[in-house]
Amino acid sequence: MAADGLITIESRYGPEETMNRFEAEVRARGMTVFAHIDHAAGAAAVGLPLRPTELLVFGNAKTGTPLLQSAQMLGIDLPLKALVWQDASGTAWLSYNDPAFLARRHGLDGADNTTVTAMAAALEAIASKVTTPP
């Protein structure tokens, strides 16, 4: 299940609740939600089965723009994305790109990584909060 540069966390909630919690937390932290894509609904619309699979595209221009100014091709990976999906056994998972991996991918690993470190910490905090009961 591991993919290079991807962080995947098991959720103690179902896929719909995990995504709802994730989106609410992103908005509560002042980030912009650019898109919410329901891949399973798209599959159903063309008569194909797909377990729950939803993608949230989100970010903060104040945080992301300085990274883009340093490596403009990082725009292929920003804004950030989070995928909530359900495996064959019914377990819900939350996956997102590791900001440190993205920095390495775009040659920013030797630069001041304050922004990347803050981005990673925020994603980790959000992921933990939305996948684990209080």
N, CA, C and O atoms as a printed pandas DataFrame, in Angstrom:
     atom_number atom_name residue_name chain_id  residue_number  x_coord  y_coord  z_coord
0              1         N          MET        A               1    0.822   -1.191    0.000
1              2        CA          MET        A               1    0.000    0.000    0.000
2              3         C          MET        A               1    0.868    1.259    0.000
3              4         O          MET        A               1    0.365    2.337   -0.316
4              5         N          ALA        A               2    2.128    1.160    0.336
5              6        CA          ALA        A               2    2.981    2.340    0.421
6              7         C          ALA        A               2    3.277    2.895   -0.970
7              8         O          ALA        A               2    3.527    2.142   -1.911
8              9         N          ALA        A               3    3.245    4.205   -1.084
9             10        CA          ALA        A               3    3.613    4.897   -2.308
10            11         C          ALA        A               3    4.633    5.965   -1.931
11            12         O          ALA        A               3    4.491    6.635   -0.908
12            13         N          ASP        A               4    5.646    6.117   -2.749
13            14        CA          ASP        A               4    6.716    7.052   -2.466
14            15         C          ASP        A               4    6.179    8.469   -2.260
15            16         O          ASP        A               4    5.486    9.016   -3.118
16            17         N          GLY        A               5    6.510    9.046   -1.119
17            18        CA          GLY        A               5    6.113   10.417   -0.828
18            19         C          GLY        A               5    4.702   10.601   -0.319
19            20         O          GLY        A               5    4.236   11.728   -0.148
20            21         N          LEU        A               6    4.028    9.506   -0.081
21            22        CA          LEU        A               6    2.637    9.573    0.366
22            23         C          LEU        A               6    2.543    9.132    1.819
23            24         O          LEU        A               6    3.116    8.113    2.204
24            25         N          ILE        A               7    1.831    9.890    2.612
25            26        CA          ILE        A               7    1.563    9.532    4.001
26            27         C          ILE        A               7    0.137    9.016    4.055
27            28         O          ILE        A               7   -0.787    9.682    3.588
28            29         N          THR        A               8   -0.045    7.828    4.624
29            30        CA          THR        A               8   -1.367    7.214    4.707
30            31         C          THR        A               8   -1.641    6.819    6.146
31            32         O          THR        A               8   -0.831    6.145    6.783
32            33         N          ILE        A               9   -2.795    7.247    6.654
33            34        CA          ILE        A               9   -3.169    7.036    8.046
34            35         C          ILE        A               9   -4.539    6.368    8.100
35            36         O          ILE        A               9   -5.472    6.787    7.415
36            37         N          GLU        A              10   -4.646    5.342    8.908
37            38        CA          GLU        A              10   -5.936    4.687    9.098
38            39         C          GLU        A              10   -6.853    5.598    9.895
39            40         O          GLU        A              10   -6.431    6.227   10.865
40            41         N          SER        A              11   -8.109    5.662    9.479
41            42        CA          SER        A              11   -9.092    6.466   10.199
42            43         C          SER        A              11   -9.972    5.567   11.056
43            44         O          SER        A              11  -10.326    4.461   10.647
44            45         N          ARG        A              12  -10.315    6.037   12.221
45            46        CA          ARG        A              12  -11.234    5.318   13.103
46            47         C          ARG        A              12  -12.684    5.644   12.771
47            48         O          ARG        A              12  -13.612    5.152   13.414
48            49         N          TYR        A              13  -12.860    6.482   11.755
49            50        CA          TYR        A              13  -14.193    6.862   11.287
50            51         C          TYR        A              13  -14.406    6.282    9.891
51            52         O          TYR        A              13  -13.456    5.828    9.253
52            53         N          GLY        A              14  -15.645    6.296    9.422
53            54        CA          GLY        A              14  -15.929    5.871    8.059
54            55         C          GLY        A              14  -15.410    6.907    7.073
55            56         O          GLY        A              14  -15.017    8.002    7.476
56            57         N          PRO        A              15  -15.403    6.575    5.791
57            58        CA          PRO        A              15  -14.850    7.504    4.807
58            59         C          PRO        A              15  -15.592    8.840    4.720
59            60         O          PRO        A              15  -14.960    9.891    4.613
60            61         N          GLU        A              16  -16.924    8.808    4.766
61            62        CA          GLU        A              16  -17.673   10.060    4.668
62            63         C          GLU        A              16  -17.395   10.967    5.865
63            64         O          GLU        A              16  -17.157   12.163    5.701
64            65         N          GLU        A              17  -17.426   10.394    7.063
65            66        CA          GLU        A              17  -17.167   11.206    8.258
66            67         C          GLU        A              17  -15.725   11.698    8.284
67            68         O          GLU        A              17  -15.460   12.825    8.701
68            69         N          THR        A              18  -14.797   10.861    7.843
69            70        CA          THR        A              18  -13.396   11.289    7.805
70            71         C          THR        A              18  -13.236   12.491    6.891
71            72         O          THR        A              18  -12.584   13.468    7.260
72            73         N          MET        A              19  -13.825   12.431    5.698
73            74        CA          MET        A              19  -13.714   13.557    4.774
74            75         C          MET        A              19  -14.421   14.788    5.313
75            76         O          MET        A              19  -13.897   15.896    5.203
76            77         N          ASN        A              20  -15.598   14.615    5.893
77            78        CA          ASN        A              20  -16.308   15.760    6.474
78            79         C          ASN        A              20  -15.479   16.417    7.568
79            80         O          ASN        A              20  -15.388   17.643    7.636
80            81         N          ARG        A              21  -14.883   15.605    8.414
81            82        CA          ARG        A              21  -14.050   16.134    9.495
82            83         C          ARG        A              21  -12.808   16.836    8.928
83            84         O          ARG        A              21  -12.410   17.897    9.408
84            85         N          PHE        A              22  -12.203   16.226    7.901
85            86        CA          PHE        A              22  -11.007   16.809    7.299
86            87         C          PHE        A              22  -11.328   18.172    6.684
87            88         O          PHE        A              22  -10.631   19.156    6.931
88            89         N          GLU        A              23  -12.384   18.213    5.884
89            90        CA          GLU        A              23  -12.748   19.471    5.236
90            91         C          GLU        A              23  -13.098   20.551    6.267
91            92         O          GLU        A              23  -12.700   21.706    6.110
92            93         N          ALA        A              24  -13.824   20.191    7.299
93            94        CA          ALA        A              24  -14.178   21.160    8.349
94            95         C          ALA        A              24  -12.928   21.698    9.047
95            96         O          ALA        A              24  -12.839   22.890    9.340
96            97         N          GLU        A              25  -11.981   20.825    9.306
97            98        CA          GLU        A              25  -10.751   21.253    9.993
98            99         C          GLU        A              25   -9.901   22.158    9.098
99           100         O          GLU        A              25   -9.327   23.137    9.574
100          101         N          VAL        A              26   -9.820   21.841    7.830
101          102        CA          VAL        A              26   -9.086   22.677    6.878
102          103         C          VAL        A              26   -9.701   24.076    6.856
103          104         O          VAL        A              26   -8.987   25.076    6.927
104          105         N          ARG        A              27  -11.015   24.140    6.758
105          106        CA          ARG        A              27  -11.702   25.443    6.734
106          107         C          ARG        A              27  -11.521   26.181    8.064
107          108         O          ARG        A              27  -11.326   27.397    8.077
108          109         N          ALA        A              28  -11.585   25.453    9.175
109          110        CA          ALA        A              28  -11.426   26.074   10.495
110          111         C          ALA        A              28  -10.036   26.696   10.661
111          112         O          ALA        A              28   -9.861   27.648   11.422
112          113         N          ARG        A              29   -9.068   26.159    9.952
113          114        CA          ARG        A              29   -7.702   26.695   10.022
114          115         C          ARG        A              29   -7.458   27.803    9.002
115          116         O          ARG        A              29   -6.323   28.241    8.811
116          117         N          GLY        A              30   -8.524   28.253    8.352
117          118        CA          GLY        A              30   -8.419   29.384    7.440
118          119         C          GLY        A              30   -7.900   29.051    6.050
119          120         O          GLY        A              30   -7.545   29.952    5.289
120          121         N          MET        A              31   -7.852   27.788    5.716
121          122        CA          MET        A              31   -7.405   27.409    4.375
122          123         C          MET        A              31   -8.581   27.446    3.406
123          124         O          MET        A              31   -9.744   27.379    3.804
124          125         N          THR        A              32   -8.249   27.553    2.143
125          126        CA          THR        A              32   -9.246   27.576    1.088
126          127         C          THR        A              32   -9.443   26.171    0.532
127          128         O          THR        A              32   -8.472   25.466    0.261
128          129         N          VAL        A              33  -10.694   25.767    0.364
129          130        CA          VAL        A              33  -10.995   24.516   -0.323
130          131         C          VAL        A              33  -11.285   24.882   -1.771
131          132         O          VAL        A              33  -12.233   25.612   -2.061
132          133         N          PHE        A              34  -10.460   24.367   -2.675
133          134        CA          PHE        A              34  -10.588   24.669   -4.095
134          135         C          PHE        A              34  -11.495   23.676   -4.814
135          136         O          PHE        A              34  -12.203   24.034   -5.755
136          137         N          ALA        A              35  -11.464   22.420   -4.358
137          138        CA          ALA        A              35  -12.289   21.396   -5.013
138          139         C          ALA        A              35  -12.496   20.225   -4.071
139          140         O          ALA        A              35  -11.643   19.905   -3.244
140          141         N          HIS        A              36  -13.638   19.603   -4.217
141          142        CA          HIS        A              36  -13.967   18.373   -3.499
142          143         C          HIS        A              36  -14.485   17.418   -4.578
143          144         O          HIS        A              36  -15.566   17.609   -5.134
144          145         N          ILE        A              37  -13.694   16.397   -4.855
145          146        CA          ILE        A              37  -14.000   15.489   -5.963
146          147         C          ILE        A              37  -14.393   14.125   -5.410
147          148         O          ILE        A              37  -13.647   13.512   -4.646
148          149         N          ASP        A              38  -15.558   13.665   -5.801
149          150        CA          ASP        A              38  -16.048   12.352   -5.381
150          151         C          ASP        A              38  -15.824   11.374   -6.540
151          152         O          ASP        A              38  -16.644   11.274   -7.452
152          153         N          HIS        A              39  -14.709   10.662   -6.487
153          154        CA          HIS        A              39  -14.374    9.718   -7.556
154          155         C          HIS        A              39  -15.405    8.589   -7.656
155          156         O          HIS        A              39  -15.716    8.129   -8.755
156          157         N          ALA        A              40  -15.930    8.148   -6.522
157          158        CA          ALA        A              40  -16.921    7.060   -6.537
158          159         C          ALA        A              40  -18.196    7.505   -7.248
159          160         O          ALA        A              40  -18.801    6.724   -7.982
160          161         N          ALA        A              41  -18.602    8.745   -7.036
161          162        CA          ALA        A              41  -19.788    9.267   -7.724
162          163         C          ALA        A              41  -19.537    9.349   -9.226
163          164         O          ALA        A              41  -20.421    9.043  -10.027
164          165         N          GLY        A              42  -18.340    9.758   -9.600
165          166        CA          GLY        A              42  -17.984    9.809  -11.012
166          167         C          GLY        A              42  -18.016    8.428  -11.642
167          168         O          GLY        A              42  -18.501    8.256  -12.760
168          169         N          ALA        A              43  -17.497    7.442  -10.916
169          170        CA          ALA        A              43  -17.515    6.067  -11.406
170          171         C          ALA        A              43  -18.953    5.576  -11.554
171          172         O          ALA        A              43  -19.301    4.956  -12.559
172          173         N          ALA        A              44  -19.781    5.852  -10.560
173          174        CA          ALA        A              44  -21.183    5.420  -10.597
174          175         C          ALA        A              44  -21.913    6.046  -11.784
175          176         O          ALA        A              44  -22.776    5.415  -12.395
176          177         N          ALA        A              45  -21.560    7.293  -12.105
177          178        CA          ALA        A              45  -22.224    7.993  -13.217
178          179         C          ALA        A              45  -21.973    7.315  -14.562
179          180         O          ALA        A              45  -22.744    7.494  -15.505
180          181         N          VAL        A              46  -20.893    6.537  -14.648
181          182        CA          VAL        A              46  -20.608    5.822  -15.894
182          183         C          VAL        A              46  -20.794    4.320  -15.727
183          184         O          VAL        A              46  -20.324    3.527  -16.542
184          185         N          GLY        A              47  -21.500    3.939  -14.640
185          186        CA          GLY        A              47  -21.854    2.543  -14.424
186          187         C          GLY        A              47  -20.727    1.648  -13.927
187          188         O          GLY        A              47  -20.771    0.431  -14.105
188          189         N          LEU        A              48  -19.726    2.244  -13.309
189          190        CA          LEU        A              48  -18.605    1.457  -12.794
190          191         C          LEU        A              48  -18.570    1.502  -11.271
191          192         O          LEU        A              48  -18.843    2.543  -10.672
192          193         N          PRO        A              49  -18.237    0.387  -10.650
193          194        CA          PRO        A              49  -18.159    0.373   -9.183
194          195         C          PRO        A              49  -16.825    0.944   -8.692
195          196         O          PRO        A              49  -15.787    0.751   -9.325
196          197         N          LEU        A              50  -16.865    1.634   -7.580
197          198        CA          LEU        A              50  -15.655    2.121   -6.909
198          199         C          LEU        A              50  -16.012    2.354   -5.451
199          200         O          LEU        A              50  -16.994    3.028   -5.139
200          201         N          ARG        A              51  -15.207    1.792   -4.564
201          202        CA          ARG        A              51  -15.423    2.046   -3.129
202          203         C          ARG        A              51  -15.289    3.541   -2.870
203          204         O          ARG        A              51  -14.728    4.257   -3.699
204          205         N          PRO        A              52  -15.794    4.032   -1.733
205          206        CA          PRO        A              52  -15.688    5.459   -1.435
206          207         C          PRO        A              52  -14.252    5.968   -1.624
207          208         O          PRO        A              52  -13.299    5.435   -1.055
208          209         N          THR        A              53  -14.137    7.018   -2.443
209          210        CA          THR        A              53  -12.845    7.627   -2.770
210          211         C          THR        A              53  -13.093    9.099   -3.054
211          212         O          THR        A              53  -13.670    9.443   -4.086
212          213         N          GLU        A              54  -12.661    9.972   -2.149
213          214        CA          GLU        A              54  -12.887   11.406   -2.312
214          215         C          GLU        A              54  -11.582   12.161   -2.169
215          216         O          GLU        A              54  -10.749   11.831   -1.325
216          217         N          LEU        A              55  -11.411   13.175   -2.997
217          218        CA          LEU        A              55  -10.215   14.008   -3.003
218          219         C          LEU        A              55  -10.586   15.431   -2.622
219          220         O          LEU        A              55  -11.555   15.987   -3.138
220          221         N          LEU        A              56   -9.815   16.014   -1.722
221          222        CA          LEU        A              56   -9.994   17.410   -1.355
222          223         C          LEU        A              56   -8.748   18.167   -1.795
223          224         O          LEU        A              56   -7.630   17.775   -1.461
224          225         N          VAL        A              57   -8.940   19.255   -2.547
225          226        CA          VAL        A              57   -7.849   20.117   -2.990
226          227         C          VAL        A              57   -7.973   21.399   -2.176
227          228         O          VAL        A              57   -9.009   22.062   -2.203
228          229         N          PHE        A              58   -6.908   21.745   -1.450
229          230        CA          PHE        A              58   -6.996   22.847   -0.493
230          231         C          PHE        A              58   -5.631   23.504   -0.319
231          232         O          PHE        A              58   -4.607   22.949   -0.719
232          233         N          GLY        A              59   -5.628   24.677    0.276
233          234        CA          GLY        A              59   -4.350   25.317    0.551
234          235         C          GLY        A              59   -4.508   26.723    1.061
235          236         O          GLY        A              59   -5.598   27.184    1.399
236          237         N          ASN        A              60   -3.366   27.391    1.103
237          238        CA          ASN        A              60   -3.281   28.750    1.601
238          239         C          ASN        A              60   -2.252   29.476    0.736
239          240         O          ASN        A              60   -1.067   29.145    0.781
240          241         N          ALA        A              61   -2.680   30.439   -0.036
241          242        CA          ALA        A              61   -1.785   31.146   -0.956
242          243         C          ALA        A              61   -0.629   31.821   -0.228
243          244         O          ALA        A              61    0.471   31.920   -0.772
244          245         N          LYS        A              62   -0.866   32.282    0.991
245          246        CA          LYS        A              62    0.199   32.947    1.743
246          247         C          LYS        A              62    1.334   31.976    2.057
247          248         O          LYS        A              62    2.496   32.375    2.120
248          249         N          THR        A              63    1.000   30.711    2.251
249          250        CA          THR        A              63    2.005   29.699    2.537
250          251         C          THR        A              63    2.587   29.116    1.255
251          252         O          THR        A              63    3.802   28.947    1.147
252          253         N          GLY        A              64    1.742   28.812    0.293
253          254        CA          GLY        A              64    2.190   28.140   -0.914
254          255         C          GLY        A              64    2.930   29.021   -1.907
255          256         O          GLY        A              64    3.844   28.547   -2.583
256          257         N          THR        A              65    2.559   30.286   -2.010
257          258        CA          THR        A              65    3.163   31.161   -3.012
258          259         C          THR        A              65    4.678   31.304   -2.857
259          260         O          THR        A              65    5.384   31.232   -3.863
260          261         N          PRO        A              66    5.218   31.504   -1.643
261          262        CA          PRO        A              66    6.676   31.582   -1.536
262          263         C          PRO        A              66    7.380   30.323   -2.048
263          264         O          PRO        A              66    8.477   30.407   -2.598
264          265         N          LEU        A              67    6.754   29.160   -1.869
265          266        CA          LEU        A              67    7.344   27.934   -2.403
266          267         C          LEU        A              67    7.309   27.961   -3.926
267          268         O          LEU        A              67    8.281   27.578   -4.577
268          269         N          LEU        A              68    6.202   28.408   -4.492
269          270        CA          LEU        A              68    6.083   28.518   -5.946
270          271         C          LEU        A              68    7.066   29.537   -6.515
271          272         O          LEU        A              68    7.565   29.366   -7.627
272          273         N          GLN        A              69    7.344   30.593   -5.758
273          274        CA          GLN        A              69    8.316   31.589   -6.209
274          275         C          GLN        A              69    9.713   30.986   -6.290
275          276         O          GLN        A              69   10.531   31.400   -7.111
276          277         N          SER        A              70    9.979   30.005   -5.431
277          278        CA          SER        A              70   11.286   29.336   -5.428
278          279         C          SER        A              70   11.375   28.245   -6.485
279          280         O          SER        A              70   12.442   28.019   -7.056
280          281         N          ALA        A              71   10.270   27.572   -6.747
281          282        CA          ALA        A              71   10.243   26.471   -7.718
282          283         C          ALA        A              71    8.859   26.455   -8.353
283          284         O          ALA        A              71    7.946   25.794   -7.859
284          285         N          GLN        A              72    8.717   27.170   -9.429
285          286        CA          GLN        A              72    7.398   27.369  -10.031
286          287         C          GLN        A              72    6.722   26.064  -10.454
287          288         O          GLN        A              72    5.494   25.976  -10.445
288          289         N          MET        A              73    7.508   25.051  -10.823
289          290        CA          MET        A              73    6.902   23.780  -11.226
290          291         C          MET        A              73    6.248   23.054  -10.057
291          292         O          MET        A              73    5.540   22.069  -10.265
292          293         N          LEU        A              74    6.471   23.521   -8.833
293          294        CA          LEU        A              74    5.779   22.965   -7.669
294          295         C          LEU        A              74    4.268   23.154   -7.808
295          296         O          LEU        A              74    3.487   22.513   -7.106
296          297         N          GLY        A              75    3.869   24.034   -8.715
297          298        CA          GLY        A              75    2.450   24.253   -8.985
298          299         C          GLY        A              75    1.732   23.000   -9.469
299          300         O          GLY        A              75    0.503   22.949   -9.432
300          301         N          ILE        A              76    2.466   21.995   -9.919
301          302        CA          ILE        A              76    1.841   20.729  -10.292
302          303         C          ILE        A              76    1.384   19.964   -9.048
303          304         O          ILE        A              76    0.479   19.133   -9.124
304          305         N          ASP        A              77    2.008   20.245   -7.915
305          306        CA          ASP        A              77    1.699   19.562   -6.663
306          307         C          ASP        A              77    0.947   20.434   -5.664
307          308         O          ASP        A              77    0.425   19.925   -4.672
308          309         N          LEU        A              78    0.886   21.719   -5.910
309          310        CA          LEU        A              78    0.117   22.617   -5.048
310          311         C          LEU        A              78   -1.060   23.138   -5.846
311          312         O          LEU        A              78   -0.928   23.315   -7.057
312          313         N          PRO        A              79   -2.193   23.391   -5.238
313          314        CA          PRO        A              79   -2.464   23.271   -3.816
314          315         C          PRO        A              79   -2.372   21.818   -3.344
315          316         O          PRO        A              79   -2.279   20.875   -4.130
316          317         N          LEU        A              80   -2.404   21.698   -2.034
317          318        CA          LEU        A              80   -2.322   20.389   -1.404
318          319         C          LEU        A              80   -3.554   19.555   -1.718
319          320         O          LEU        A              80   -4.608   20.076   -2.083
320          321         N          LYS        A              81   -3.394   18.256   -1.567
321          322        CA          LYS        A              81   -4.502   17.329   -1.818
322          323         C          LYS        A              81   -4.541   16.282   -0.716
323          324         O          LYS        A              81   -3.505   15.871   -0.194
324          325         N          ALA        A              82   -5.733   15.864   -0.376
325          326        CA          ALA        A              82   -5.912   14.762    0.573
326          327         C          ALA        A              82   -6.946   13.816   -0.014
327          328         O          ALA        A              82   -7.972   14.244   -0.542
328          329         N          LEU        A              83   -6.662   12.536    0.086
329          330        CA          LEU        A              83   -7.551   11.511   -0.438
330          331         C          LEU        A              83   -8.073   10.678    0.727
331          332         O          LEU        A              83   -7.299   10.161    1.532
332          333         N          VAL        A              84   -9.380   10.554    0.805
333          334        CA          VAL        A              84  -10.008    9.656    1.775
334          335         C          VAL        A              84  -10.598    8.517    0.959
335          336         O          VAL        A              84  -11.352    8.730    0.010
336          337         N          TRP        A              85  -10.234    7.304    1.354
337          338        CA          TRP        A              85  -10.660    6.142    0.578
338          339         C          TRP        A              85  -10.917    4.962    1.496
339          340         O          TRP        A              85  -10.447    4.916    2.633
340          341         N          GLN        A              86  -11.671    4.013    0.976
341          342        CA          GLN        A              86  -12.026    2.830    1.754
342          343         C          GLN        A              86  -11.446    1.593    1.063
343          344         O          GLN        A              86  -11.617    1.406   -0.141
344          345         N          ASP        A              87  -10.762    0.757    1.837
345          346        CA          ASP        A              87  -10.190   -0.453    1.254
346          347         C          ASP        A              87  -11.229   -1.572    1.187
347          348         O          ASP        A              87  -12.372   -1.394    1.610
348          349         N          ALA        A              88  -10.829   -2.705    0.660
349          350        CA          ALA        A              88  -11.759   -3.826    0.440
350          351         C          ALA        A              88  -12.332   -4.385    1.733
351          352         O          ALA        A              88  -13.399   -4.999    1.721
352          353         N          SER        A              89  -11.636   -4.182    2.852
353          354        CA          SER        A              89  -12.147   -4.695    4.126
354          355         C          SER        A              89  -13.055   -3.695    4.838
355          356         O          SER        A              89  -13.578   -3.989    5.912
356          357         N          GLY        A              90  -13.247   -2.501    4.238
357          358        CA          GLY        A              90  -14.133   -1.501    4.831
358          359         C          GLY        A              90  -13.428   -0.465    5.685
359          360         O          GLY        A              90  -14.086    0.401    6.260
360          361         N          THR        A              91  -12.118   -0.530    5.783
361          362        CA          THR        A              91  -11.354    0.442    6.570
362          363         C          THR        A              91  -11.181    1.728    5.775
363          364         O          THR        A              91  -10.893    1.698    4.579
364          365         N          ALA        A              92  -11.361    2.854    6.453
365          366        CA          ALA        A              92  -11.158    4.157    5.824
366          367         C          ALA        A              92   -9.723    4.620    6.059
367          368         O          ALA        A              92   -9.148    4.393    7.124
368          369         N          TRP        A              93   -9.162    5.268    5.054
369          370        CA          TRP        A              93   -7.785    5.764    5.096
370          371         C          TRP        A              93   -7.744    7.201    4.624
371          372         O          TRP        A              93   -8.565    7.631    3.813
372          373         N          LEU        A              94   -6.773    7.937    5.145
373          374        CA          LEU        A              94   -6.502    9.303    4.716
374          375         C          LEU        A              94   -5.076    9.322    4.167
375          376         O          LEU        A              94   -4.136    8.932    4.859
376          377         N          SER        A              95   -4.921    9.774    2.936
377          378        CA          SER        A              95   -3.599    9.848    2.311
378          379         C          SER        A              95   -3.348   11.272    1.834
379          380         O          SER        A              95   -4.258   11.950    1.358
380          381         N          TYR        A              96   -2.090   11.718    1.970
381          382        CA          TYR        A              96   -1.704   13.028    1.457
382          383         C          TYR        A              96   -0.219   13.029    1.132
383          384         O          TYR        A              96    0.542   12.215    1.656
384          385         N          ASN        A              97    0.185   13.945    0.268
385          386        CA          ASN        A              97    1.588   14.067   -0.103
386          387         C          ASN        A              97    2.389   14.639    1.063
387          388         O          ASN        A              97    1.967   15.592    1.717
388          389         N          ASP        A              98    3.539   14.045    1.305
389          390        CA          ASP        A              98    4.465   14.538    2.324
390          391         C          ASP        A              98    5.119   15.812    1.790
391          392         O          ASP        A              98    5.804   15.756    0.768
392          393         N          PRO        A              99    4.929   16.961    2.451
393          394        CA          PRO        A              99    5.534   18.198    1.964
394          395         C          PRO        A              99    7.059   18.108    1.811
395          396         O          PRO        A              99    7.621   18.735    0.914
396          397         N          ALA        A             100    7.726   17.347    2.664
397          398        CA          ALA        A             100    9.182   17.185    2.533
398          399         C          ALA        A             100    9.522   16.463    1.230
399          400         O          ALA        A             100   10.509   16.795    0.573
400          401         N          PHE        A             101    8.712   15.486    0.863
401          402        CA          PHE        A             101    8.908   14.785   -0.411
402          403         C          PHE        A             101    8.731   15.756   -1.576
403          404         O          PHE        A             101    9.514   15.744   -2.526
404          405         N          LEU        A             102    7.698   16.598   -1.497
405          406        CA          LEU        A             102    7.461   17.570   -2.562
406          407         C          LEU        A             102    8.634   18.542   -2.677
407          408         O          LEU        A             102    9.041   18.900   -3.782
408          409         N          ALA        A             103    9.176   18.969   -1.534
409          410        CA          ALA        A             103   10.323   19.877   -1.549
410          411         C          ALA        A             103   11.523   19.206   -2.222
411          412         O          ALA        A             103   12.207   19.828   -3.034
412          413         N          ARG        A             104   11.777   17.949   -1.889
413          414        CA          ARG        A             104   12.884   17.220   -2.521
414          415         C          ARG        A             104   12.630   17.059   -4.019
415          416         O          ARG        A             104   13.531   17.237   -4.839
416          417         N          ARG        A             105   11.405   16.726   -4.354
417          418        CA          ARG        A             105   11.040   16.510   -5.765
418          419         C          ARG        A             105   11.340   17.734   -6.617
419          420         O          ARG        A             105   11.709   17.619   -7.786
420          421         N          HIS        A             106   11.177   18.901   -6.019
421          422        CA          HIS        A             106   11.344   20.143   -6.763
422          423         C          HIS        A             106   12.638   20.885   -6.414
423          424         O          HIS        A             106   12.785   22.066   -6.727
424          425         N          GLY        A             107   13.570   20.187   -5.764
425          426        CA          GLY        A             107   14.884   20.754   -5.503
426          427         C          GLY        A             107   14.938   21.785   -4.403
427          428         O          GLY        A             107   15.858   22.602   -4.368
428          429         N          LEU        A             108   13.976   21.766   -3.505
429          430        CA          LEU        A             108   13.956   22.738   -2.401
430          431         C          LEU        A             108   14.476   22.154   -1.095
431          432         O          LEU        A             108   14.413   22.819   -0.061
432          433         N          ASP        A             109   14.983   20.935   -1.117
433          434        CA          ASP        A             109   15.384   20.282    0.126
434          435         C          ASP        A             109   16.604   20.934    0.767
435          436         O          ASP        A             109   16.818   20.752    1.965
436          437         N          GLY        A             110   17.408   21.679    0.028
437          438        CA          GLY        A             110   18.575   22.329    0.613
438          439         C          GLY        A             110   18.277   23.745    1.085
439          440         O          GLY        A             110   19.117   24.374    1.729
440          441         N          ALA        A             111   17.108   24.243    0.775
441          442        CA          ALA        A             111   16.733   25.615    1.132
442          443         C          ALA        A             111   16.207   25.677    2.565
443          444         O          ALA        A             111   16.094   24.656    3.245
444          445         N          ASP        A             112   15.890   26.883    3.007
445          446        CA          ASP        A             112   15.268   27.062    4.318
446          447         C          ASP        A             112   13.907   26.380    4.273
447          448         O          ASP        A             112   13.016   26.802    3.536
448          449         N          ASN        A             113   13.754   25.342    5.051
449          450        CA          ASN        A             113   12.533   24.534    4.995
450          451         C          ASN        A             113   11.514   24.904    6.064
451          452         O          ASN        A             113   10.679   24.078    6.432
452          453         N          THR        A             114   11.570   26.119    6.560
453          454        CA          THR        A             114   10.625   26.541    7.586
454          455         C          THR        A             114    9.185   26.372    7.115
455          456         O          THR        A             114    8.344   25.862    7.855
456          457         N          THR        A             115    8.903   26.794    5.900
457          458        CA          THR        A             115    7.546   26.687    5.356
458          459         C          THR        A             115    7.147   25.236    5.179
459          460         O          THR        A             115    6.036   24.845    5.537
460          461         N          VAL        A             116    8.049   24.437    4.628
461          462        CA          VAL        A             116    7.764   23.016    4.403
462          463         C          VAL        A             116    7.544   22.303    5.730
463          464         O          VAL        A             116    6.638   21.479    5.855
464          465         N          THR        A             117    8.371   22.618    6.716
465          466        CA          THR        A             117    8.229   22.005    8.039
466          467         C          THR        A             117    6.897   22.391    8.673
467          468         O          THR        A             117    6.226   21.546    9.266
468          469         N          ALA        A             118    6.510   23.656    8.554
469          470        CA          ALA        A             118    5.228   24.113    9.110
470          471         C          ALA        A             118    4.066   23.445    8.388
471          472         O          ALA        A             118    3.081   23.059    9.017
472          473         N          MET        A             119    4.177   23.309    7.072
473          474        CA          MET        A             119    3.132   22.670    6.280
474          475         C          MET        A             119    2.975   21.207    6.713
475          476         O          MET        A             119    1.858   20.722    6.893
476          477         N          ALA        A             120    4.093   20.521    6.875
477          478        CA          ALA        A             120    4.060   19.116    7.300
478          479         C          ALA        A             120    3.449   18.972    8.689
479          480         O          ALA        A             120    2.653   18.065    8.934
480          481         N          ALA        A             121    3.823   19.866    9.592
481          482        CA          ALA        A             121    3.278   19.807   10.954
482          483         C          ALA        A             121    1.781   20.060   10.957
483          484         O          ALA        A             121    1.042   19.397   11.685
484          485         N          ALA        A             122    1.324   21.015   10.148
485          486        CA          ALA        A             122   -0.107   21.309   10.081
486          487         C          ALA        A             122   -0.876   20.112    9.520
487          488         O          ALA        A             122   -1.922   19.741   10.052
488          489         N          LEU        A             123   -0.366   19.517    8.460
489          490        CA          LEU        A             123   -1.035   18.348    7.882
490          491         C          LEU        A             123   -1.077   17.182    8.864
491          492         O          LEU        A             123   -2.090   16.493    8.980
492          493         N          GLU        A             124    0.019   16.969    9.561
493          494        CA          GLU        A             124    0.055   15.886   10.549
494          495         C          GLU        A             124   -0.957   16.124   11.661
495          496         O          GLU        A             124   -1.642   15.196   12.091
496          497         N          ALA        A             125   -1.053   17.364   12.125
497          498        CA          ALA        A             125   -2.011   17.701   13.183
498          499         C          ALA        A             125   -3.451   17.526   12.707
499          500         O          ALA        A             125   -4.289   16.981   13.426
500          501         N          ILE        A             126   -3.726   17.986   11.506
501          502        CA          ILE        A             126   -5.079   17.842   10.953
502          503         C          ILE        A             126   -5.421   16.369   10.803
503          504         O          ILE        A             126   -6.489   15.928   11.228
504          505         N          ALA        A             127   -4.515   15.607   10.199
505          506        CA          ALA        A             127   -4.745   14.181    9.957
506          507         C          ALA        A             127   -4.997   13.434   11.266
507          508         O          ALA        A             127   -5.909   12.612   11.356
508          509         N          SER        A             128   -4.198   13.724   12.258
509          510        CA          SER        A             128   -4.362   13.056   13.552
510          511         C          SER        A             128   -5.715   13.399   14.179
511          512         O          SER        A             128   -6.417   12.531   14.698
512          513         N          LYS        A             129   -6.058   14.674   14.116
513          514        CA          LYS        A             129   -7.309   15.137   14.726
514          515         C          LYS        A             129   -8.534   14.515   14.062
515          516         O          LYS        A             129   -9.489   14.149   14.747
516          517         N          VAL        A             130   -8.516   14.394   12.738
517          518        CA          VAL        A             130   -9.711   13.954   12.041
518          519         C          VAL        A             130   -9.846   12.436   11.921
519          520         O          VAL        A             130  -10.913   11.946   11.551
520          521         N          THR        A             131   -8.792   11.686   12.225
521          522        CA          THR        A             131   -8.846   10.238   12.079
522          523         C          THR        A             131   -8.919    9.502   13.404
523          524         O          THR        A             131   -9.184    8.300   13.434
524          525         N          THR        A             132   -8.686   10.214   14.502
525          526        CA          THR        A             132   -8.632    9.596   15.824
526          527         C          THR        A             132   -9.670   10.207   16.749
527          528         O          THR        A             132   -9.701   11.428   16.906
528          529         N          PRO        A             133  -10.518    9.398   17.364
529          530        CA          PRO        A             133  -11.494    9.959   18.309
530          531         C          PRO        A             133  -10.797   10.647   19.471
531          532         O          PRO        A             133   -9.693   10.263   19.859
532          533         N          PRO        A             134  -11.446   11.666   20.026
533          534        CA          PRO        A             134  -10.855   12.403   21.158
534          535         C          PRO        A             134  -10.654   11.529   22.384
535          536         O          PRO        A             134  -10.168   12.007   23.409
